[in-house]
Amino acid sequence: MTRADRIVRLGLAGSVVLLGAMPALSASRSDQPVQVWSAMQGIAPAALLEDVQDLPLSDMAIDDQPYCAADQEIAATLTTDFNEVPVDQSDASGTELWGSDQLGTWTLVAPRADDTSCIIASGIGFTADRQTEAYYTVAGL
């Protein structure tokens, strides 16, 4: 085995170790600041919440708007794509908080009376150790 072969094998072994450690490296940290992004740039989550009952479902929308879909679709998307679970149901202004301790992400969902919901905000800095009020406060609710 040549020196170059050893270097390539060592590099590959290091890559495998790093890939195996990625879930632990990406886990949320309790010291990570809570940050929020509105579902529509330039419009606060509180303003979106006021209009959420009148928004069309996303597959019928003609303009930029928050993601609105059947409750089951919203839940499946948050669970499957972001590993988020319901943290606090119907809290600030009737919204639901979803979060992922693994990824450190969180989402505010606004349920509607017709078994649909809209995502009005999302962010980073989630940890189950933090009080849920911190996420509602940073979102302006």
C-alpha positions as CSV (number, residue, x, y, z in Angstrom):
1,M,0.0,0.0,0.0
2,T,1.4,3.3,-1.0
3,R,1.4,6.5,1.1
4,A,-1.2,8.0,-1.2
5,D,-3.5,5.0,-0.6
6,R,-3.1,5.3,3.1
7,I,-4.0,9.0,3.0
8,V,-7.1,8.3,0.9
9,R,-8.2,5.5,3.2
10,L,-7.6,7.7,6.3
11,G,-9.7,10.5,4.7
12,L,-12.5,8.1,3.9
13,A,-12.5,6.7,7.5
14,G,-12.6,10.3,8.8
15,S,-15.5,11.1,6.6
16,V,-17.5,8.1,7.8
17,V,-16.8,9.0,11.5
18,L,-17.9,12.6,10.8
19,L,-21.1,11.5,9.0
20,G,-21.9,9.2,11.9
21,A,-21.5,12.1,14.4
22,M,-23.6,14.6,12.4
23,P,-26.9,13.9,14.4
24,A,-25.1,14.7,17.6
25,L,-23.4,17.8,16.1
26,S,-26.7,19.1,14.8
27,A,-28.6,18.6,18.0
28,S,-30.0,21.7,19.6
29,R,-28.1,23.6,22.2
30,S,-29.7,25.2,25.2
31,D,-27.5,28.3,24.7
32,Q,-28.6,28.8,21.1
33,P,-30.7,32.0,20.8
34,V,-34.3,31.8,19.8
35,Q,-34.8,33.2,16.3
36,V,-38.0,33.5,14.2
37,W,-39.0,34.0,10.6
38,S,-42.4,35.0,9.6
39,A,-44.1,32.8,7.0
40,M,-44.3,35.9,4.8
41,Q,-41.4,38.3,4.6
42,G,-42.3,41.7,5.9
43,I,-45.5,40.7,7.6
44,A,-45.4,39.9,11.4
45,P,-46.8,36.5,12.6
46,A,-49.4,38.4,14.6
47,A,-50.7,40.1,11.4
48,L,-50.8,36.8,9.6
49,L,-52.8,35.3,12.5
50,E,-55.4,38.0,12.1
51,D,-56.0,37.0,8.4
52,V,-55.4,33.2,8.7
53,Q,-59.1,32.3,8.5
54,D,-59.5,34.0,5.1
55,L,-56.4,32.5,3.4
56,P,-56.9,29.9,0.7
57,L,-55.3,26.5,0.9
58,S,-51.8,26.6,-0.5
59,D,-52.6,24.5,-3.6
60,M,-55.2,27.1,-4.5
61,A,-53.3,30.2,-3.7
62,I,-52.5,32.8,-6.4
63,D,-50.2,35.0,-4.3
64,D,-47.4,34.5,-1.8
65,Q,-48.9,33.4,1.5
66,P,-48.3,31.1,4.4
67,Y,-48.4,27.4,3.9
68,C,-52.1,26.3,4.5
69,A,-53.3,22.7,4.2
70,A,-55.3,20.0,5.9
71,D,-54.3,19.4,9.6
72,Q,-53.0,15.9,8.8
73,E,-50.8,17.3,6.0
74,I,-49.3,20.0,8.2
75,A,-48.6,17.4,11.0
76,A,-47.1,14.9,8.5
77,T,-44.8,17.6,7.0
78,L,-43.6,18.8,10.4
79,T,-43.1,15.3,11.7
80,T,-41.4,13.8,8.7
81,D,-39.4,16.7,7.3
82,F,-38.4,18.4,10.5
83,N,-38.8,15.8,13.2
84,E,-41.0,18.2,15.1
85,V,-43.7,17.1,17.5
86,P,-46.5,19.1,19.2
87,V,-45.1,20.9,22.2
88,D,-47.9,23.2,23.2
89,Q,-51.4,23.0,21.7
90,S,-53.6,26.1,21.5
91,D,-51.6,28.5,23.5
92,A,-50.8,32.1,22.5
93,S,-53.7,33.4,20.4
94,G,-54.9,29.9,19.7
95,T,-51.7,28.8,17.9
96,E,-49.9,25.5,18.3
97,L,-46.1,25.2,18.9
98,W,-44.2,22.3,17.3
99,G,-40.5,21.7,18.0
100,S,-37.6,19.4,17.5
101,D,-35.0,18.8,20.2
102,Q,-33.0,16.9,17.6
103,L,-32.8,19.7,15.0
104,G,-33.5,22.7,17.2
105,T,-36.3,24.0,14.9
106,W,-39.8,25.1,15.9
107,T,-42.9,26.1,14.1
108,L,-46.1,28.1,15.0
109,V,-49.2,26.7,13.4
110,A,-52.6,28.5,13.4
111,P,-55.5,26.0,13.3
112,R,-58.7,26.9,11.5
113,A,-62.3,25.9,12.1
114,D,-62.4,23.8,8.9
115,D,-59.8,21.2,9.9
116,T,-57.0,23.0,8.1
117,S,-54.1,25.0,9.5
118,C,-51.6,27.6,8.4
119,I,-47.9,27.9,9.3
120,I,-47.4,31.5,10.4
121,A,-43.8,31.4,11.7
122,S,-40.8,29.1,12.2
123,G,-37.5,29.4,13.8
124,I,-34.4,27.9,15.4
125,G,-33.2,27.7,18.9
126,F,-35.7,25.2,20.1
127,T,-35.0,23.1,23.2
128,A,-37.5,21.4,25.5
129,D,-35.7,22.9,28.4
130,R,-36.8,26.5,27.4
131,Q,-40.2,27.9,28.5
132,T,-42.7,27.9,25.6
133,E,-43.4,31.6,26.2
134,A,-40.0,32.3,24.7
135,Y,-41.1,31.2,21.3
136,Y,-44.4,33.1,21.4
137,T,-42.6,36.2,22.6
138,V,-40.0,36.2,19.9
139,A,-42.8,35.7,17.3
140,G,-44.7,38.7,18.7
141,L,-47.7,36.8,20.1
